């Protein structure tokens, strides 16, 4: 279940889930941006390549009219992926534990101007929970 921590200048949301699939298999799903709409309703589209330094345009179901311009900041197969923009940073971590992998998704948004628009940003909790469940389902039903 997703948890959110708030402070005056930022908000952080995180979700964790155990997935009965290898980190490599989950990584292959996470790095195929064009396929996200096929397995999760939280992402309407991702344009661009999910590679180190890649530029992405993401449309989310939380705000379908907005196009988020993102850059891949870290790309460490098959354990860590980070993308973001000047206001936020989303981190995906895969931690193999035996035959399972713990998936962790964490997002921090904020900065000096955050208090001015914080009330306009919807909660990420439900979307994070849905994304994690969708990734689990996709990974476990297509596991190699």
Order of alpha helices (4+ residues) and beta strands (2+ residues): beta-beta-alpha-alpha-beta-beta-beta-beta-beta-beta-alpha-alpha
